[in-house]
Amino acid sequence: MTHSVHPYSHRLGIIRDWKSRWFGTHGKYQEYLKTDIMLREFLVKRLRGLYVDSVDMERSENAYRIVIKTSRPGMVIGRNGEGSTKIKADIMKQLKRLKVTLPKEVKVDVEEVKDPESHAGIVAYMIAEGLEKRMPFRRVMKQTIEKVMAQRNVQGVKINLAGRLGGAEMGRREALKAGRIPLQTLRADVDFAREKAYLPYGVIGIKVWIYRGEIFE
């Protein structure tokens, strides 16, 4: 039997790096891991709608650095940097709530993502946004695929929707694909993301695969 493997974890250590980078010293591994998972879940909710592609975390002995990659950094940073100050305050509040050892320094860095249409996280949110605006799902899928394939570095894209599509009584799956998606090739740069569209009659699940060519180190 074949098993579905997450395209990101499948390539860890080959063409991908970990999203949390630190060493669990002095029996701190469990605490660090719990903090990272809870904070990432919180930030995904908190930053929804700000076109965030990924949240990376780095730790040293004293500092905790959170890197937010977004295609619209202005929306995250806000006027005169008040947005990022607010996010930092929310993170500190969350850390206190989790009752974990507070790092001496918490840094929030916002990085801009070039070519947002070739990043699965941002594309998945664009689809969710279209569905939440009550646009017909087939049109949303087609338009998104055209936008993504227009990017110079994209060689293939696949979109999967599941749920009560078009408000139907029974949930079903619909998929559209253009180009090729080599999931078995480890040097293939395949970006994958999941997202949910919250509609009055239920949640629609969205999966996006984007193939950006092969990486030869």
N, C-alpha and C positions, 0 to 999 in steps of 0.2 A: 504493500500500500504506500502511496506517496503521502507526504505530509506537507502542509502549507507552512512555509517558514517565512518569518518577517524579513522582507528584502533588506532592511537595515542591519539587523543583528546577524544575518547570514554573511554579511560582508565585513563584519567587525574585525579589525586587525589586518584586513587585506587592503581595502580602499577606504574604509570608514574608521573614524576615531570614536571613542566613547563619548556620550553626552554628559557624563559626570566624570571629572578627572581629579582624583585624589587618592591618597593611601590611607586606609583605616588603621591608624596607629593606636596603641595603648587601649585595645578593646573598644575603640570608638566606632568600629565598622557598622554595627547595627544602628546606632544613633545617626550616623552620617547618612546611611541609606534611607532610613525612615524620613529624615529631614528633607532629603532631595526629592523623594517621591511625593510627600505631602505638599512641599513648596511648588513642585512642578504642576501638580493637579490644581493648586490654588491659582498659579499664574496663568495657566491655560484658560481658566474661567475668567480671571480678572482682565486679561488682555484680549478677550474675544472681541472681534470687530476691528482690531488694530493691525490686521494683516501680518500676524507673527508667523514666521516659518518654523523656528525652533528656539528652545531655551536651553542653554548650556550652563554647566556649573563647574567651577574650579575651586579647590581649597588648598591653602597652605597652612602652616602651623597657626597663623594668626588671622589670615584674611579669608573671606568667602566672597568669590566673584561670580556674579550672575550675568551671563551674556544673552541679551535678547536680540534675535535676528529678525528684522522686520523690513518690509518694503516701504513703509511710511514712517521713518524715524521721527518726523516732526510731530505726528499724532501721539507717539509714545512719550517723547521728551516734553512736549507742551511748550507754552510760551515761557521764555526765560528759564527753562529747565524745571518748571514746577511739577510737570507730569512725572518725571523720573524721581523727584524728591518724594512725591506722594507714594509712588510704587515702593520706594525704599522704606518709607514709614510703614506701609502695609506689610512688607516682608518682615520687618522687625516685630510688628504686632503678632504676626503669624508664628514666628519663632518663639516668642514668649508663650503663646498659647500652647505650643507643642511641648513646652517645658524641657527644652534641650539647652545644652551649654551654648551660650551666645558667643559667636566669634568676636574678636576685638574690632574687626573692621569688616563692614559689608559694602561691597562695591556693585553698583548696577551699571553695566555698559550696554549701550544700544548700538548695534551694528546695522548698517544698511545692506539690504539684499539687492544685488544687481539682477536684472531680468527676472522679475517676480513670477512671470508666466512659466518659468521653467523650474519652479519649486513647488513640489506637491502640496505642502502645507497651505500655501497661499492660494493655490488653484482650488483646493478642496473647500476653503472658506468662501471663495468667489461663487462656487456652485451652491453652497448652503445659502448664501445671501440671495442668489437668484431665486431659489426655491421658496425662501421665506417671503419674498416679494410676490409670491403666487404666480410666477412665470411658469409656462408649460415645461415639464421636466425634459422632454426630448429636445426642445429648442435650446434650453440651458446647456445640455450636454453637447449638442452640435456646435454651438457658438464657442463654448469653452475649448473643445478639441481644435477648432479652427485657429483660435487665439494661440494655443500652446504650440501647435505645429508650425505656426508662422515664425517661431523663435529659431534663430540660426543654429543653436547647439542642440535642439531637441530632435531625436530621431524616431520617437514613438511615444504614444500616450494611450492609457486605458482608463476608463471611468466606469465604476460599478455603483448603481443605486439600488437600495433595498428598502422595502417598507410599503406603506399605502400610497403608491405612486398615483398622482392625479386624484387623490381622495377615494380610490377604489375601496370596496369592502374588504377584499382580501389582499394581504401583502404579497408582493412579488419582487423579482430581481430584474433589472435591466442593465445591460452592459454595452458600451460602445468603445471601439478601438481604432486607432490609426497608427500606421508605421509598425515597428516591431518592439517587443518587450522581452529580451532574453533573460528570464529569471534565473536560469541555471548557471549562466556565465558569471563567474565571481568578479572578473575585472569590469563587468558592465556597470556603469554608473546609473543605477535605478533608484529613483527617489520615490518614497511611498508615504502616504498619509491617510489617516481616517478622520472623518468629521461628521457632525450630526446637524441636520436641519430640523429646527423645532417648529412644527406646523400644528394648526388647531386640531387636526384629526390624528396626530401621532408624530413620532420621530422618524425621519428618513435617514438611513445610514449611507455615508458616501465614502468610497475608497478611490484613491487616485494613484496610478503608477505613471512615472515619467522617466523615459530612457534618454540619457544625455550622452550617448556614445561610450566608448571604452576608454579606460584609464590605463596607460602604460607608464609605470614609474621609471 
